[in-house]
Amino acid sequence: MRQVLFGAAATDEQRRRQAARVTRKLALLRAHGLIRKVPKSHRYLLTSAGQTAIPALLATRNATLDQLTPAA
């Protein structure tokens, strides 16, 4: 997952920092109840709350300011 998000790390120090960032992001998503860990594996699944919230957040992030403000 680290490599997909950040690409190839130039140094071991960068790889360690990037892995720590991924760990913190996963912990945050779990704390908010958006993902859950599959027992005895390295996999995560979206919860029902995550299936509702994440597409809405991504659509908002990809929208322009004109799309987000009401027409006058």
Secondary structure, DSSP 8 states (H G I E B T S, - for coil): -HHHHH---SSHHHHHHHHHHHHHHHHHHHHTTSEEE-TTSS-EEE-HHHHHHHHHHHHHHHS-HHHHS---
